[in-house]
């Protein structure tokens, strides 16, 4: 058994626990993300508001996928599992 296989075997039960917690406390997690985004936006005086909202939306989407709220468990938002989707165009300021 290779190192990667060993790590995957060890992390399997942890993923199940995290999924259960995300299902049970999803509303609290999303509320916390909103509060954190608001605090950071206030500290930066709105300068990075678009980026903060984008990051918050991505974090919420990841939490929803983890909790299997948006469909099937295999849904990874498109693309190959384990890869990062291509970046969009840079923001204009």
PyMOL commands that set and color helices and strands:
alter all, ss='L'
color gray80, all
select helices_A, chain A and resi 3-43+49-66
alter helices_A, ss='H'
color red, helices_A
deselect
rebuild
show_as cartoon
